[in-house]
Amino acid sequence: MLRITELKLPLDHPESMIKTAILDRLGLSAEHLINYTIFRRGIDARNRDSIFLIYTIDVETDNEQGILKRLHDDPHISLTPDTTYRFVTRAPMDLSSRPVVIGTGPCGLFAALILAQMGFRPVILERGKEVRERTKDTFGLWRKSVFNPESNVQFGEGGAGTFSDGKLHTQIKDPNHYGRKVLTEFVKAGAPAEILYVSKPHIGTFKLVSMVEQMRATIESLGGEIRFQSRVDDIDIDNGQVRGVKLANGETIRCDHIVLAVGHSARDTFKVLYDRGVYIEAKPFSIGFRIEHPQSLIDACRFGKNAGHPMLGAADYKLVHHCRNGRSVYSFCMCPGGTVVAATSETGHVVTNGMSQYSRNERNANSGIVVGITPDDYPDHPLAGIELQRRLEAHAFELGGKTYEAPGQLVGDFLAQRPSVALGSVQPSYTPGVHLCDLSSALPDYAIEAIREAIPAFDKKIKGFAMHDAVLTGVETRTSSPVRIKRNADYQSLNTKGLYPAGEGAGYAGGILSAAVDGIKIAEAVALDIVRNQEK
Ligand SMILES: Cc1cc2nc3c(=O)[nH]c(=O)nc-3n(C[C@H](O)[C@H](O)[C@H](O)COP(=O)(O)OP(=O)(O)OC[C@H]3O[C@@H](n4cnc5c(N)ncnc54)[C@H](O)[C@@H]3O)c2cc1C
């Protein structure tokens, strides 16, 4: 197959134009074109009045080598790379020890799936409930202010990505094409096939729920065992080697390999690991607010007269501003046509995040407007970042009136440094509700100062971003893990053999796709180690 990149066609092109463009680009006549598939479709909206679709297309012809020779100096034509996923090993028939996977977020699910596909019959332990029960508990907070610390947006089947926008782009380097394996498995589990080729794929919450169930069924059909409401409360380490896990119900499971895919909110688990002497260090993360604007404002700014075009969908944005006080403020986890959600995993805390459905047709656009912070801001202890998060989240709970409402302020009032008393034209989407107040005490002074500088700067890029009635809610603290559980080149913990820190919680991923890719890498490392040990 040949790959053509940067094939640029107008937004409203007819289907037949793709074929014509391929023939033109390759200098072919139609009878030599056997087939073609779209590998990627992106949007070039730099000029909003003249938007193009940019294709990467894989083409089957009867004369690949001839074309390559003739067009050897065209940088946009090459052989299609082989992205087929191949297992690194297979489980021995007499498998002597089953690996344990902690967590069923994207990282744990993919580690478990790959291990199961190789025949290692993993045991998967998840503190939360299966996804349908978990959905009821999550809605309990959103609709009735009833919070369950073991079953919520962070904890339960599918992990933190389940109630999300399901954005699947990542900037990780992926020379082995693991991302392709992830997307292919997602499609098998029910994701729309377009995630395989649109440049910024997303799935949406509703579909994610049934996909997670389908992946569970696949893992079980391959001999994996998934246990819900099975929180790991301790890890048995003997002479620097893991020997098993202890569950909250007192049960012990013996094992020599643990995939630790607990996500960034498993604060109690981080503490246990730290107490057991597992090497952990503090890591940078970000703090800030969610901001909501009318989606129509973002669409008009990004797409002009093309706003609302079905090929374009709801517009997104990505913003960054470097402030005079040395801080950087950026937009995080932007959710076009979505809602702001209550995302705490601890009682008496308020945390914001964002999600959307596949259709992305809610009235508001939201994103985190967050400030990067580093261990210099929370020095002296590897777990100090967690304590900072807790302080901010507990204070947000107080500012919000101690009912799980989020404290909120209109952007105009935030910039003018006065409390908000009434909403304007933008109705915030956060449930159970928004309690208007003054957010200036919700974050450290340097962060407030940075955000006050950044919002007007963002307005220069998106006209209306600093509109008076846009709504800020807080606090956004779970942007990434506040710790890193460092690992060696063989993916095992720096000082604990058999422990494989993985995914976002360990500081090795920052989203659904990167967490899933990390899960695949970890599964391979675990599998190879088990086979090596058994051959000894
Ligand atoms: C509301 C929201 C929206 C998001 N939107 C997006 C998006 O659109 N795109 C994107 O790429 N990313 C998004 N993210 C981030 C993404 O969800 C995470 O990066 C990703 O889920 C991390 O995967 P993970 O498997 O490493 O950890 P997690 O998904 O956090 O999974 C960890 C799992 O471990 C379980 N667990 C924790 N401790 C224990 C224990 N002691 N014993 C047993 N089980 C335990 C938890 O219950 C959880 O199920 C969003 C996150 C949230 C909260």
Ligand as a Chemical Component Dictionary entry (heavy atoms), coordinates in Angstrom:
data_LIG
# 
_chem_comp.id                   LIG 
_chem_comp.type                 NON-POLYMER 
_chem_comp.pdbx_formal_charge   0 
_chem_comp.three_letter_code    LIG 
# 
loop_
_chem_comp_atom.comp_id 
_chem_comp_atom.atom_id 
_chem_comp_atom.alt_atom_id 
_chem_comp_atom.type_symbol 
_chem_comp_atom.charge 
_chem_comp_atom.model_Cartn_x 
_chem_comp_atom.model_Cartn_y 
_chem_comp_atom.model_Cartn_z 
_chem_comp_atom.pdbx_ordinal 
LIG C1  C1  C 0 -14.524 14.018 33.934 1  
LIG C2  C2  C 0 -13.264 13.615 33.226 2  
LIG C3  C3  C 0 -13.146 13.848 31.862 3  
LIG C4  C4  C 0 -12.004 13.451 31.170 4  
LIG N1  N1  N 0 -11.960 13.626 29.821 5  
LIG C5  C5  C 0 -10.938 13.096 29.114 6  
LIG C6  C6  C 0 -10.944 13.114 27.702 7  
LIG O1  O1  O 0 -11.876 13.574 27.051 8  
LIG N2  N2  N 0 -9.861  12.577 27.056 9  
LIG C7  C7  C 0 -8.802  12.049 27.732 10 
LIG O2  O2  O 0 -7.849  11.582 27.099 11 
LIG N3  N3  N 0 -8.781  12.017 29.074 12 
LIG C8  C8  C 0 -9.822  12.508 29.779 13 
LIG N4  N4  N 0 -9.810  12.451 31.143 14 
LIG C9  C9  C 0 -8.624  11.888 31.808 15 
LIG C10 C10 C 0 -8.623  10.365 31.675 16 
LIG O3  O3  O 0 -9.856  9.893  32.107 17 
LIG C11 C11 C 0 -7.497  9.767  32.470 18 
LIG O4  O4  O 0 -6.289  10.301 31.975 19 
LIG C12 C12 C 0 -7.455  8.257  32.335 20 
LIG O5  O5  O 0 -8.674  7.682  32.736 21 
LIG C13 C13 C 0 -6.329  7.678  33.182 22 
LIG O6  O6  O 0 -6.374  6.294  33.058 23 
LIG P1  P1  P 0 -5.787  5.316  34.160 24 
LIG O7  O7  O 0 -6.228  3.965  33.756 25 
LIG O8  O8  O 0 -4.350  5.578  34.332 26 
LIG O9  O9  O 0 -6.493  5.723  35.536 27 
LIG P2  P2  P 0 -8.034  5.842  35.908 28 
LIG O10 O10 O 0 -8.862  5.971  34.705 29 
LIG O11 O11 O 0 -8.122  6.902  36.933 30 
LIG O12 O12 O 0 -8.388  4.432  36.549 31 
LIG C14 C14 C 0 -7.923  4.035  37.808 32 
LIG C15 C15 C 0 -8.847  2.960  38.364 33 
LIG O13 O13 O 0 -8.230  2.371  39.510 34 
LIG C16 C16 C 0 -9.221  2.150  40.503 35 
LIG N5  N5  N 0 -8.525  2.122  41.799 36 
LIG C17 C17 C 0 -7.889  3.155  42.413 37 
LIG N6  N6  N 0 -7.348  2.737  43.580 38 
LIG C18 C18 C 0 -7.627  1.421  43.694 39 
LIG C19 C19 C 0 -7.345  0.448  44.691 40 
LIG N7  N7  N 0 -6.625  0.747  45.782 41 
LIG N8  N8  N 0 -7.830  -0.806 44.526 42 
LIG C20 C20 C 0 -8.561  -1.138 43.415 43 
LIG N9  N9  N 0 -8.865  -0.237 42.444 44 
LIG C21 C21 C 0 -8.388  1.027  42.570 45 
LIG C22 C22 C 0 -10.158 3.324  40.340 46 
LIG O14 O14 O 0 -11.418 3.031  40.881 47 
LIG C23 C23 C 0 -10.192 3.503  38.829 48 
LIG O15 O15 O 0 -11.211 2.752  38.245 49 
LIG C24 C24 C 0 -10.937 12.838 31.872 50 
LIG C25 C25 C 0 -11.042 12.629 33.250 51 
LIG C26 C26 C 0 -12.178 13.005 33.923 52 
LIG C27 C27 C 0 -12.283 12.760 35.405 53 
# 
loop_
_chem_comp_bond.comp_id 
_chem_comp_bond.atom_id_1 
_chem_comp_bond.atom_id_2 
_chem_comp_bond.value_order 
_chem_comp_bond.pdbx_ordinal 
LIG C1  C2  SING 1  
LIG C2  C3  SING 2  
LIG C2  C26 DOUB 3  
LIG C3  C4  DOUB 4  
LIG C4  N1  SING 5  
LIG C4  C24 SING 6  
LIG N1  C5  DOUB 7  
LIG C5  C6  SING 8  
LIG C5  C8  SING 9  
LIG C6  O1  DOUB 10 
LIG C6  N2  SING 11 
LIG N2  C7  SING 12 
LIG C7  O2  DOUB 13 
LIG C7  N3  SING 14 
LIG N3  C8  DOUB 15 
LIG C8  N4  SING 16 
LIG N4  C9  SING 17 
LIG N4  C24 SING 18 
LIG C9  C10 SING 19 
LIG C10 O3  SING 20 
LIG C10 C11 SING 21 
LIG C11 O4  SING 22 
LIG C11 C12 SING 23 
LIG C12 O5  SING 24 
LIG C12 C13 SING 25 
LIG C13 O6  SING 26 
LIG O6  P1  SING 27 
LIG P1  O7  DOUB 28 
LIG P1  O8  SING 29 
LIG P1  O9  SING 30 
LIG O9  P2  SING 31 
LIG P2  O10 DOUB 32 
LIG P2  O11 SING 33 
LIG P2  O12 SING 34 
LIG O12 C14 SING 35 
LIG C14 C15 SING 36 
LIG C15 O13 SING 37 
LIG C15 C23 SING 38 
LIG O13 C16 SING 39 
LIG C16 N5  SING 40 
LIG C16 C22 SING 41 
LIG N5  C17 SING 42 
LIG N5  C21 SING 43 
LIG C17 N6  DOUB 44 
LIG N6  C18 SING 45 
LIG C18 C19 SING 46 
LIG C18 C21 DOUB 47 
LIG C19 N7  SING 48 
LIG C19 N8  DOUB 49 
LIG N8  C20 SING 50 
LIG C20 N9  DOUB 51 
LIG N9  C21 SING 52 
LIG C22 O14 SING 53 
LIG C22 C23 SING 54 
LIG C23 O15 SING 55 
LIG C24 C25 DOUB 56 
LIG C25 C26 SING 57 
LIG C26 C27 SING 58 
# 
